[in-house]
Amino acid sequence: MTIHKSLRIKSGANKVRNVLKREERLAILAKEGRWEEGKSVYGLPKTKTGVTLKKKK
């Protein structure tokens, strides 16, 4: 059984997620200079994920 065309997600891979994996958070923190190699990976500070703007129809 297949999914109807109207129910398929067209841009599923492009969606901005609210929660990042630990590796992704470490990469962002390292880029910002807020984390150095060798520090504990537990208790990481929060990071901004990105904002998506609604397109005008």
N, CA, C and O atoms as CSV, one atom per row, in Angstrom:
chain,resi,resn,atom,element,x,y,z
A,1,MET,N,N,0.850,-1.167,0.000
A,1,MET,CA,C,0.000,0.000,0.000
A,1,MET,C,C,0.903,1.240,0.000
A,1,MET,O,O,1.878,1.294,0.750
A,2,THR,N,N,0.591,2.214,-0.819
A,2,THR,CA,C,1.407,3.415,-0.921
A,2,THR,C,C,0.719,4.603,-0.267
A,2,THR,O,O,-0.478,4.572,0.017
A,3,ILE,N,N,1.503,5.650,-0.034
A,3,ILE,CA,C,0.977,6.870,0.565
A,3,ILE,C,C,0.453,7.781,-0.542
A,3,ILE,O,O,1.081,7.921,-1.591
A,4,HIS,N,N,-0.678,8.387,-0.303
A,4,HIS,CA,C,-1.260,9.310,-1.266
A,4,HIS,C,C,-0.335,10.522,-1.451
A,4,HIS,O,O,0.340,10.938,-0.510
A,5,LYS,N,N,-0.306,11.081,-2.659
A,5,LYS,CA,C,0.588,12.196,-2.974
A,5,LYS,C,C,0.401,13.387,-2.042
A,5,LYS,O,O,1.377,14.053,-1.695
A,6,SER,N,N,-0.807,13.663,-1.638
A,6,SER,CA,C,-1.072,14.825,-0.788
A,6,SER,C,C,-0.532,14.642,0.634
A,6,SER,O,O,-0.378,15.622,1.362
A,7,LEU,N,N,-0.246,13.416,1.033
A,7,LEU,CA,C,0.222,13.154,2.393
A,7,LEU,C,C,1.741,13.027,2.487
A,7,LEU,O,O,2.284,12.949,3.589
A,8,ARG,N,N,2.424,13.007,1.362
A,8,ARG,CA,C,3.882,12.869,1.372
A,8,ARG,C,C,4.544,14.175,1.800
A,8,ARG,O,O,4.044,15.266,1.527
A,9,ILE,N,N,5.668,14.036,2.471
A,9,ILE,CA,C,6.449,15.196,2.876
A,9,ILE,C,C,7.480,15.451,1.777
A,9,ILE,O,O,8.326,14.602,1.493
A,10,LYS,N,N,7.396,16.624,1.170
A,10,LYS,CA,C,8.267,16.923,0.043
A,10,LYS,C,C,9.653,17.382,0.478
A,10,LYS,O,O,10.645,17.035,-0.164
A,11,SER,N,N,9.738,18.146,1.542
A,11,SER,CA,C,11.031,18.686,1.961
A,11,SER,C,C,11.380,18.194,3.358
A,11,SER,O,O,11.712,19.001,4.227
A,12,GLY,N,N,11.314,16.912,3.588
A,12,GLY,CA,C,11.577,16.355,4.912
A,12,GLY,C,C,13.014,16.529,5.362
A,12,GLY,O,O,13.266,16.726,6.550
A,13,ALA,N,N,13.968,16.460,4.431
A,13,ALA,CA,C,15.376,16.564,4.797
A,13,ALA,C,C,15.790,18.007,5.052
A,13,ALA,O,O,16.810,18.237,5.703
A,14,ASN,N,N,15.042,18.978,4.567
A,14,ASN,CA,C,15.403,20.381,4.706
A,14,ASN,C,C,14.841,21.033,5.952
A,14,ASN,O,O,15.124,22.202,6.214
A,15,LYS,N,N,14.062,20.316,6.716
A,15,LYS,CA,C,13.408,20.874,7.893
A,15,LYS,C,C,14.418,21.147,9.000
A,15,LYS,O,O,15.328,20.350,9.223
A,16,VAL,N,N,14.260,22.273,9.694
A,16,VAL,CA,C,15.123,22.615,10.816
A,16,VAL,C,C,14.570,21.932,12.055
A,16,VAL,O,O,13.395,22.082,12.388
A,17,ARG,N,N,15.426,21.182,12.734
A,17,ARG,CA,C,14.977,20.444,13.917
A,17,ARG,C,C,15.168,21.282,15.171
A,17,ARG,O,O,16.066,22.123,15.223
A,18,ASN,N,N,14.337,21.062,16.179
A,18,ASN,CA,C,14.462,21.776,17.445
A,18,ASN,C,C,15.574,21.205,18.305
A,18,ASN,O,O,16.249,21.945,19.022
A,19,VAL,N,N,15.770,19.906,18.242
A,19,VAL,CA,C,16.740,19.241,19.102
A,19,VAL,C,C,17.893,18.740,18.240
A,19,VAL,O,O,17.680,18.065,17.233
A,20,LEU,N,N,19.118,19.077,18.643
A,20,LEU,CA,C,20.304,18.641,17.913
A,20,LEU,C,C,20.942,17.457,18.621
A,20,LEU,O,O,20.801,17.296,19.833
A,21,LYS,N,N,21.639,16.638,17.862
A,21,LYS,CA,C,22.410,15.553,18.455
A,21,LYS,C,C,23.639,16.142,19.123
A,21,LYS,O,O,24.036,17.266,18.816
A,22,ARG,N,N,24.239,15.399,20.028
A,22,ARG,CA,C,25.390,15.894,20.774
A,22,ARG,C,C,26.529,16.296,19.843
A,22,ARG,O,O,27.184,17.314,20.068
A,23,GLU,N,N,26.770,15.501,18.796
A,23,GLU,CA,C,27.853,15.811,17.851
A,23,GLU,C,C,27.606,17.148,17.156
A,23,GLU,O,O,28.536,17.927,16.950
A,24,GLU,N,N,26.353,17.410,16.799
A,24,GLU,CA,C,26.012,18.665,16.135
A,24,GLU,C,C,26.183,19.841,17.084
A,24,GLU,O,O,26.668,20.899,16.683
A,25,ARG,N,N,25.789,19.664,18.334
A,25,ARG,CA,C,25.965,20.734,19.324
A,25,ARG,C,C,27.434,21.021,19.563
A,25,ARG,O,O,27.827,22.180,19.696
A,26,LEU,N,N,28.256,19.968,19.619
A,26,LEU,CA,C,29.689,20.169,19.816
A,26,LEU,C,C,30.300,20.936,18.654
A,26,LEU,O,O,31.157,21.796,18.857
A,27,ALA,N,N,29.865,20.630,17.441
A,27,ALA,CA,C,30.391,21.331,16.264
A,27,ALA,C,C,30.037,22.816,16.321
A,27,ALA,O,O,30.876,23.664,16.018
A,28,ILE,N,N,28.796,23.136,16.711
A,28,ILE,CA,C,28.379,24.542,16.810
A,28,ILE,C,C,29.154,25.248,17.914
A,28,ILE,O,O,29.630,26.367,17.723
A,29,LEU,N,N,29.282,24.600,19.067
A,29,LEU,CA,C,30.001,25.213,20.183
A,29,LEU,C,C,31.478,25.410,19.858
A,29,LEU,O,O,32.062,26.421,20.251
A,30,ALA,N,N,32.089,24.469,19.153
A,30,ALA,CA,C,33.494,24.602,18.782
A,30,ALA,C,C,33.681,25.753,17.799
A,30,ALA,O,O,34.666,26.486,17.881
A,31,LYS,N,N,32.740,25.914,16.870
A,31,LYS,CA,C,32.823,27.000,15.893
A,31,LYS,C,C,32.722,28.359,16.588
A,31,LYS,O,O,33.390,29.315,16.194
A,32,GLU,N,N,31.879,28.437,17.627
A,32,GLU,CA,C,31.705,29.680,18.375
A,32,GLU,C,C,32.818,29.908,19.395
A,32,GLU,O,O,32.925,30.998,19.957
A,33,GLY,N,N,33.648,28.889,19.640
A,33,GLY,CA,C,34.731,29.019,20.612
A,33,GLY,C,C,34.283,28.811,22.050
A,33,GLY,O,O,34.967,29.244,22.977
A,34,ARG,N,N,33.152,28.159,22.247
A,34,ARG,CA,C,32.616,27.938,23.594
A,34,ARG,C,C,32.931,26.550,24.134
A,34,ARG,O,O,32.513,26.212,25.241
A,35,TRP,N,N,33.663,25.735,23.368
A,35,TRP,CA,C,34.010,24.381,23.804
A,35,TRP,C,C,35.376,24.013,23.247
A,35,TRP,O,O,35.649,24.227,22.066
A,36,GLU,N,N,36.231,23.462,24.093
A,36,GLU,CA,C,37.548,23.024,23.662
A,36,GLU,C,C,37.634,21.503,23.714
A,36,GLU,O,O,36.908,20.854,24.467
A,37,GLU,N,N,38.518,20.953,22.917
A,37,GLU,CA,C,38.739,19.505,22.879
A,37,GLU,C,C,39.212,19.037,24.252
A,37,GLU,O,O,40.064,19.671,24.874
A,38,GLY,N,N,38.658,17.936,24.713
A,38,GLY,CA,C,39.056,17.376,25.997
A,38,GLY,C,C,38.104,17.695,27.135
A,38,GLY,O,O,38.177,17.058,28.186
A,39,LYS,N,N,37.215,18.661,26.957
A,39,LYS,CA,C,36.225,18.970,27.984
A,39,LYS,C,C,35.177,17.871,28.032
A,39,LYS,O,O,35.055,17.077,27.099
A,40,SER,N,N,34.432,17.829,29.106
A,40,SER,CA,C,33.366,16.842,29.251
A,40,SER,C,C,32.242,17.127,28.261
A,40,SER,O,O,31.901,18.282,28.011
A,41,VAL,N,N,31.674,16.068,27.704
A,41,VAL,CA,C,30.572,16.238,26.754
A,41,VAL,C,C,29.223,16.250,27.465
A,41,VAL,O,O,28.183,16.365,26.817
A,42,TYR,N,N,29.234,16.133,28.769
A,42,TYR,CA,C,28.000,16.178,29.547
A,42,TYR,C,C,27.784,17.587,30.077
A,42,TYR,O,O,28.747,18.283,30.399
A,43,GLY,N,N,26.542,18.009,30.168
A,43,GLY,CA,C,26.224,19.336,30.684
A,43,GLY,C,C,26.613,20.441,29.725
A,43,GLY,O,O,27.104,21.485,30.154
A,44,LEU,N,N,26.404,20.232,28.433
A,44,LEU,CA,C,26.753,21.240,27.435
A,44,LEU,C,C,25.808,22.431,27.532
A,44,LEU,O,O,24.643,22.264,27.895
A,45,PRO,N,N,26.291,23.633,27.212
A,45,PRO,CA,C,25.379,24.775,27.188
A,45,PRO,C,C,24.415,24.694,26.013
A,45,PRO,O,O,24.655,23.965,25.051
A,46,LYS,N,N,23.336,25.439,26.097
A,46,LYS,CA,C,22.335,25.440,25.037
A,46,LYS,C,C,22.879,26.143,23.795
A,46,LYS,O,O,23.750,27.008,23.884
A,47,THR,N,N,22.347,25.754,22.640
A,47,THR,CA,C,22.756,26.373,21.383
A,47,THR,C,C,21.510,26.773,20.597
A,47,THR,O,O,20.449,26.166,20.743
A,48,LYS,N,N,21.651,27.790,19.773
A,48,LYS,CA,C,20.567,28.196,18.885
A,48,LYS,C,C,20.547,27.241,17.702
A,48,LYS,O,O,21.604,26.848,17.207
A,49,THR,N,N,19.360,26.863,17.242
A,49,THR,CA,C,19.264,25.895,16.153
A,49,THR,C,C,19.076,26.550,14.807
A,49,THR,O,O,19.549,26.014,13.805
A,50,GLY,N,N,18.418,27.670,14.737
A,50,GLY,CA,C,18.137,28.330,13.461
A,50,GLY,C,C,16.682,28.666,13.375
A,50,GLY,O,O,15.840,28.013,13.991
A,51,VAL,N,N,16.386,29.683,12.613
A,51,VAL,CA,C,15.020,30.168,12.502
A,51,VAL,C,C,14.576,30.029,11.056
A,51,VAL,O,O,15.304,30.396,10.134
A,52,THR,N,N,13.394,29.506,10.868
A,52,THR,CA,C,12.826,29.435,9.528
A,52,THR,C,C,11.757,30.498,9.387
A,52,THR,O,O,10.949,30.693,10.295
A,53,LEU,N,N,11.743,31.172,8.284
A,53,LEU,CA,C,10.751,32.206,8.026
A,53,LEU,C,C,9.664,31.644,7.135
A,53,LEU,O,O,9.947,30.882,6.210
A,54,LYS,N,N,8.438,32.011,7.402
A,54,LYS,CA,C,7.332,31.558,6.571
A,54,LYS,C,C,7.375,32.269,5.225
A,54,LYS,O,O,7.618,33.473,5.141
A,55,LYS,N,N,7.136,31.501,4.189
A,55,LYS,CA,C,7.098,32.089,2.854
A,55,LYS,C,C,5.721,32.669,2.604
A,55,LYS,O,O,4.713,32.128,3.058
A,56,LYS,N,N,5.687,33.782,1.873
A,56,LYS,CA,C,4.400,34.367,1.504
A,56,LYS,C,C,3.785,33.533,0.390
A,56,LYS,O,O,4.474,33.082,-0.525
A,57,LYS,N,N,2.497,33.340,0.485
A,57,LYS,CA,C,1.799,32.528,-0.525
A,57,LYS,C,C,1.366,33.382,-1.692
A,57,LYS,O,O,0.764,32.875,-2.639
